[in-house]
Amino acid sequence: MAAYFSTSRLENDKVAVGRIDPNTYPVWWIDEMATSPDEAENIRNGSIAPLRAIITTRCGPSMKSHFNVYGLHWWTLTHFVFESPRHRERALDLIQQGGGLEAFERTIGPVDQVQAEWHEYVRKMKAELFGGSPRPNRINRLSDATNSPPE
């Protein structure tokens, strides 16, 4: 939730919740996420982690060495739930239920089915933010990212 609010733009001295500021963390790493249009390829190449691993923080990359992976995924998932017309009405229910896997599947849907919808959302978000083109001077894989700001 904090990333959802902290990545929102300031407009006329007010927070424009959900309007993404591309110069905020973790947004500046989005070009390293979902590098292929194909979801399975992105899982193989490490540019996305399975949604189940992100929600449960189990069976995914080590959080210690891949903090940005989790930061990006948690932020995009929160943005997806709050901004998708299909899910936004249930976003607060998900929070009130603790946001775990059972709550997610009860309020949003089966994680394995939502995975494809979220992946497409991330691809569209990425294209809208940066025209779908990677920015120069960036590392090639999300899993190699550090907490350093963009160059």
C-alpha positions in Angstrom: 0.0 0.0 0.0 2.8 2.4 0.8 4.3 2.0 -2.6 0.9 2.6 -4.2 0.6 6.0 -2.5 4.3 6.9 -2.7 4.4 6.4 -6.5 1.4 8.6 -7.1 2.0 12.0 -8.7 1.7 15.3 -6.9 -0.7 17.7 -8.8 -1.6 21.1 -7.5 -0.1 20.2 -4.1 -2.3 17.2 -3.8 -1.6 13.5 -4.2 -3.2 12.2 -7.3 -3.6 8.6 -6.0 -3.0 6.0 -8.7 -1.5 8.5 -11.3 2.0 7.1 -11.5 5.1 9.2 -11.1 7.8 7.4 -13.2 10.5 9.0 -11.2 9.7 7.1 -8.0 10.9 3.8 -6.5 10.1 1.1 -7.5 8.6 2.5 -10.7 12.0 3.4 -12.2 12.8 -0.3 -12.5 9.6 -1.2 -14.4 11.4 -1.6 -17.7 13.2 -4.6 -16.2 9.9 -6.3 -15.5 7.9 -8.5 -18.0 10.5 -8.1 -20.8 8.6 -10.4 -23.2 5.0 -10.4 -24.2 4.9 -14.1 -23.2 4.2 -14.7 -19.5 5.9 -18.1 -19.5 9.0 -16.7 -21.1 9.1 -13.9 -18.5 8.9 -16.5 -15.7 11.8 -18.4 -17.3 13.9 -15.3 -17.9 13.4 -14.0 -14.4 11.6 -10.8 -15.4 8.5 -11.8 -13.4 8.0 -14.1 -10.5 4.8 -16.2 -10.2 2.1 -14.3 -8.5 1.7 -17.0 -5.9 5.3 -16.6 -4.9 4.8 -12.8 -4.6 1.7 -13.1 -2.4 3.1 -15.8 -0.2 6.8 -14.8 -0.3 7.5 -18.5 -0.7 9.1 -20.4 -3.6 10.3 -17.3 -5.3 13.7 -15.6 -5.5 15.4 -14.8 -2.2 14.0 -11.6 -0.8 17.5 -10.7 0.6 19.1 -10.7 -2.9 16.1 -9.7 -5.0 14.4 -7.0 -3.0 13.5 -5.0 -6.2 11.7 -8.0 -7.7 9.4 -8.0 -4.7 9.0 -4.3 -4.6 8.0 -4.1 -8.2 5.7 -7.0 -8.0 4.0 -5.8 -4.8 3.6 -2.4 -6.2 2.2 -3.5 -9.6 -0.1 -6.0 -7.9 -1.5 -3.3 -5.5 -1.9 -0.9 -8.4 -3.6 -3.7 -10.5 -6.1 -4.4 -7.7 -6.9 -0.7 -6.9 -7.0 0.5 -10.5 -8.6 -2.4 -12.4 -12.3 -1.8 -12.9 -12.9 -5.5 -12.3 -11.2 -5.6 -8.9 -11.2 -2.1 -7.3 -14.5 -2.5 -5.5 -13.0 -5.5 -3.6 -9.6 -3.9 -2.8 -10.5 -2.8 0.7 -12.0 -6.2 1.5 -8.7 -7.8 0.5 -6.8 -5.5 2.9 -9.3 -6.0 5.7 -8.9 -9.8 5.3 -5.1 -9.5 5.6 -4.0 -9.7 2.0 -2.8 -13.3 2.2 -3.3 -16.0 -0.4 -6.6 -17.2 0.9 -8.0 -13.6 1.2 -6.7 -12.9 -2.3 -8.4 -15.9 -3.8 -11.6 -15.3 -1.9 -11.9 -11.6 -2.9 -10.0 -11.3 -6.2 -10.0 -14.8 -7.7 -7.9 -17.9 -8.1 -4.3 -16.7 -8.2 -3.4 -18.9 -11.2 -6.1 -17.3 -13.2 -5.5 -13.8 -12.1 -1.8 -14.2 -13.0 -2.4 -13.8 -16.7 -4.7 -10.7 -16.1 -2.0 -9.1 -13.9 0.7 -9.9 -16.4 -1.2 -8.1 -19.2 -1.8 -5.2 -16.8 1.9 -4.9 -16.1 2.7 -5.0 -19.8 0.2 -2.2 -20.5 1.4 -0.2 -17.6 4.9 -0.5 -18.8 4.0 0.6 -22.3 2.0 3.6 -21.1 4.8 4.8 -18.8 7.7 4.4 -21.2 6.3 3.5 -24.6 7.3 -0.1 -24.1 10.9 0.7 -24.8 13.6 0.1 -22.2 15.5 3.2 -21.1 19.2 3.3 -21.8 22.0 2.4 -19.4 19.9 -0.2 -17.5 20.8 -3.6 -16.4 19.2 -6.5 -18.4 17.5 -8.6 -15.7 15.2 -7.6 -12.9 16.7 -10.2 -10.7 20.1 -8.4 -10.9 18.6 -5.1 -9.8 19.7 -3.2 -6.7 18.1 -0.4 -4.8 20.1 2.2 -6.7 18.2 5.0 -8.5 18.0 5.0 -12.3 21.0 6.4 -14.2 
